[in-house]
Amino acid sequence: VQLQASGGGLVQAGGSLRLSCAPSGSAFSINSMAWYRQAPGKEREFIALITKGGTTEHADSVKGRFTISRDNAKDAVYLQMNSLKPEDTAVYYCNAKTILTSSWGQGTQVTVSS
């Protein structure tokens, strides 16, 4: 599975961004898709996940501000990010899991200015 993430950019604190992730290849085999982020000097951290059945999970740090969703017709996954904070600045990565594999997109930079 190949993943293409997009939608990052520069935004002021309190603003919003919407990230998109579109898989290609064996998209039918994907069981779940997720968003992670990695800030400079920090480890990659889990942000949100959505299963094939539509169950979602969000990290405590983004609950109430970020929402993961999917478009089944396009096999695409989105991350709506509201009330952005400077500490949300990071490279955001899309991940897709099948029974056998875990695939990563190239990452999209999100920068939140204070």
Rosetta silent file (secondary structure, phi, psi, omega in degrees, C-alpha in Angstrom):
SEQUENCE: VQLQASGGGLVQAGGSLRLSCAPSGSAFSINSMAWYRQAPGKEREFIALITKGGTTEHADSVKGRFTISRDNAKDAVYLQMNSLKPEDTAVYYCNAKTILTSSWGQGTQVTVSS
SCORE:     score description
SCORE:     0.000 S_00000001
   1 L     0.000  129.020  174.888    0.000    0.000    0.000 S_00000001
   2 E  -105.372  143.153 -176.119    1.326    3.424   -0.938 S_00000001
   3 E  -124.316  137.486  177.682    0.127    6.478    0.944 S_00000001
   4 E  -122.598  111.942  178.724    0.004   10.105   -0.126 S_00000001
   5 E   -99.896  146.216  179.315   -0.523   12.644    2.648 S_00000001
   6 E  -154.331  169.402  174.468   -1.332   16.282    2.020 S_00000001
   7 L   109.092   -5.111  179.316   -2.855   19.349    3.611 S_00000001
   8 L   -70.834  172.792  178.946   -0.119   20.555    5.909 S_00000001
   9 E   166.241 -167.535  179.399    0.991   24.149    6.114 S_00000001
  10 E  -104.108  129.632 -178.602    1.562   27.189    8.278 S_00000001
  11 E  -143.640  151.264  176.618   -1.310   28.388   10.459 S_00000001
  12 E   -78.941  155.520  177.045   -1.719   30.701   13.406 S_00000001
  13 L   -55.293  137.188 -176.582   -2.606   29.391   16.836 S_00000001
  14 L    92.858  -11.155 -178.529   -6.325   28.797   17.074 S_00000001
  15 L   -83.257 -174.206 -176.432   -6.604   28.064   13.382 S_00000001
  16 L  -132.874  152.435  171.901   -7.570   24.900   11.535 S_00000001
  17 E  -143.637  155.306  175.734   -6.125   22.550    8.970 S_00000001
  18 E  -126.470  117.999  177.356   -7.409   19.404    7.296 S_00000001
  19 E   -93.601  146.639  178.142   -4.976   16.652    6.397 S_00000001
  20 E  -124.915  148.797  176.609   -5.770   14.055    3.768 S_00000001
  21 E  -139.748  119.828 -178.553   -4.313   10.620    3.155 S_00000001
  22 E  -116.476  119.773  178.174   -5.075    8.674    0.020 S_00000001
  23 E   -87.183  154.982  172.771   -3.910    5.075   -0.321 S_00000001
  24 E  -137.873  166.591 -175.130   -3.141    3.318   -3.559 S_00000001
  25 L    90.945 -133.582 -175.963   -2.302   -0.261   -4.353 S_00000001
  26 L   -84.299   59.433 -176.178   -4.018   -2.915   -2.247 S_00000001
  27 H   -64.832  -26.520 -177.706   -6.284   -0.465   -0.475 S_00000001
  28 H   -64.509  -21.074 -175.032   -9.015   -3.106   -0.108 S_00000001
  29 H   -90.411   -0.620 -176.901   -6.800   -5.002    2.342 S_00000001
  30 L   -72.877  128.924  177.492   -6.439   -2.118    4.786 S_00000001
  31 L   -93.703  -35.240  179.000   -7.843   -2.868    8.249 S_00000001
  32 E  -153.484  154.946  174.926   -7.126    0.479    9.867 S_00000001
  33 E  -130.972  148.964 -174.096   -5.576    3.837    9.107 S_00000001
  34 E  -146.437  163.477  172.638   -4.034    6.246   11.533 S_00000001
  35 E  -116.135  137.163  173.589   -2.256    9.544   11.926 S_00000001
  36 E  -127.121  166.782  173.464    0.966    9.996   13.855 S_00000001
  37 E  -143.500  155.898  178.724    3.190   13.015   14.312 S_00000001
  38 E  -139.334  116.669  176.486    6.813   13.660   15.103 S_00000001
  39 L   -90.069  157.611 -179.762    8.114   16.943   16.445 S_00000001
  40 L   -55.539  129.739  177.826   11.826   17.832   16.237 S_00000001
  41 L    76.818    5.099 -179.141   13.812   15.929   18.828 S_00000001
  42 L  -120.766  163.080  177.240   10.822   13.853   19.904 S_00000001
  43 L   -78.270  158.147  176.285    9.573   10.362   19.199 S_00000001
  44 L   -67.312  133.856 -177.657    6.748    9.705   16.799 S_00000001
  45 E  -123.859  147.927  178.429    3.454    9.749   18.665 S_00000001
  46 E   -71.428  138.009  178.486    0.019    8.355   17.926 S_00000001
  47 E  -114.584  -54.064 -176.414   -2.701   10.894   17.143 S_00000001
  48 E  -160.015  156.461 -178.570   -5.791    9.108   15.847 S_00000001
  49 E  -142.113  148.108  172.802   -6.983    5.877   14.281 S_00000001
  50 E  -137.944  131.947 -178.089  -10.010    4.702   12.334 S_00000001
  51 E   -88.397  171.932  178.414  -10.816    1.078   11.618 S_00000001
  52 L   -60.045  -31.063 -179.898  -12.383   -0.442    8.543 S_00000001
  53 L   -83.955   -5.457  176.754  -15.625   -0.592   10.485 S_00000001
  54 L    99.662   -0.026  176.739  -15.482    3.082   11.374 S_00000001
  55 L   -69.287  136.221 -178.474  -14.415    2.848   15.004 S_00000001
  56 E  -118.870  157.128  176.399  -12.231    5.781   15.970 S_00000001
  57 E  -145.560  136.271  179.628   -9.673    6.472   18.655 S_00000001
  58 E  -127.977  143.195  175.411   -7.958    9.760   19.475 S_00000001
  59 L   -64.838  148.987 -179.292   -5.000   10.545   21.686 S_00000001
  60 L   -57.459  -33.518 -175.682   -5.832   12.463   24.857 S_00000001
  61 L   -67.181  -17.471 -177.073   -3.663   15.356   23.690 S_00000001
  62 L  -122.193   -2.457 -179.266   -5.959   16.039   20.715 S_00000001
  63 L   -57.911  134.493 -178.837   -9.389   14.907   21.938 S_00000001
  64 L    86.428  -12.111  179.844  -11.982   17.568   21.321 S_00000001
  65 L  -117.396  -38.546 -178.338   -9.746   19.367   18.813 S_00000001
  66 E  -109.897  146.181  177.488   -8.838   16.785   16.153 S_00000001
  67 E  -138.133  126.139  175.638  -11.210   14.421   14.376 S_00000001
  68 E   -93.736  141.599  178.354  -10.317   11.508   12.122 S_00000001
  69 E  -149.003  172.024 -178.867  -12.780   10.501    9.426 S_00000001
  70 E  -141.537  155.285  173.175  -12.888    8.514    6.221 S_00000001
  71 E  -116.164  102.768 -174.635  -14.438    8.554    2.781 S_00000001
  72 L   -63.276  -31.845 -178.878  -15.122    4.931    1.932 S_00000001
  73 L   -65.553  -32.174 -178.399  -15.752    5.700   -1.718 S_00000001
  74 L  -103.450   -4.461 -173.577  -12.252    7.133   -2.070 S_00000001
  75 L    58.299   23.198 -177.331  -10.560    4.994    0.587 S_00000001
  76 E   -97.239  152.711  178.025   -9.274    8.308    1.882 S_00000001
  77 E  -124.568  143.957 -176.901   -8.776    9.321    5.482 S_00000001
  78 E  -126.053  153.535  172.394   -8.849   12.837    6.860 S_00000001
  79 E  -128.620  105.622  175.854   -7.670   14.562   10.012 S_00000001
  80 E   -84.904  120.572 -176.654   -9.578   17.722   10.826 S_00000001
  81 E  -116.026  114.972  178.884   -7.473   19.793   13.196 S_00000001
  82 L  -114.879  164.658  178.332   -9.119   22.683   15.010 S_00000001
  83 L    49.157   47.769 -176.572   -7.911   25.018   17.771 S_00000001
  84 L   -64.184  144.709 -179.826   -4.328   24.360   16.766 S_00000001
  85 L  -119.658  156.369  177.357   -1.585   25.110   19.262 S_00000001
  86 H   -55.289  -32.502  179.515    2.132   25.781   18.733 S_00000001
  87 H   -72.371   -5.823  173.433    2.843   22.418   20.378 S_00000001
  88 H   -83.200   -5.270  178.828    0.970   20.737   17.522 S_00000001
  89 L   -61.682  124.564 -176.972    3.849   21.695   15.239 S_00000001
  90 E  -177.973  172.014  166.460    5.267   18.489   13.768 S_00000001
  91 E   -90.239  127.859 -177.626    5.511   16.349   10.685 S_00000001
  92 E  -102.513  131.029 -176.982    2.281   14.382   10.418 S_00000001
  93 E  -117.781  141.129  173.573    2.374   10.871    9.013 S_00000001
  94 E   -95.893  141.696  179.982   -0.361    8.653    7.684 S_00000001
  95 E  -132.230  141.713  176.629   -0.214    4.928    8.463 S_00000001
  96 E  -130.936  133.898 -178.992   -2.161    2.019    7.039 S_00000001
  97 E  -118.137  133.616  167.643   -2.237   -1.484    8.464 S_00000001
  98 L  -110.332 -173.144  178.615   -3.200   -4.726    6.812 S_00000001
  99 L   -61.269  -34.289 -172.058   -2.988   -8.171    8.368 S_00000001
 100 L  -110.321  -19.224 -169.779    0.641   -8.435    7.298 S_00000001
 101 L  -130.490  160.548  171.969    1.945   -4.933    6.708 S_00000001
 102 E  -134.074  116.417 -174.172    2.247   -1.447    8.147 S_00000001
 103 E  -114.107  146.058 -179.122    2.805    1.299    5.580 S_00000001
 104 E  -120.811  144.011  171.269    3.787    4.930    6.065 S_00000001
 105 L   -83.132  179.859 -173.793    3.264    7.998    3.933 S_00000001
 106 L   -81.421  -11.080  179.653    5.960   10.591    3.358 S_00000001
 107 L    92.221  147.275  176.279    4.708   13.036    5.987 S_00000001
 108 E  -135.138  132.770 -174.162    3.301   16.526    5.759 S_00000001
 109 E   -80.342  131.256  172.725    4.606   19.457    7.791 S_00000001
 110 E  -119.236  123.115  179.012    2.240   21.338   10.101 S_00000001
 111 E  -123.261  124.176 -179.493    3.575   24.525   11.658 S_00000001
 112 E  -113.382  118.302 -178.533    1.512   26.503   14.170 S_00000001
 113 E   -92.725  147.817 -178.693    2.736   29.994   14.964 S_00000001
 114 L   -88.505    0.000    0.000    1.974   31.713   18.263 S_00000001
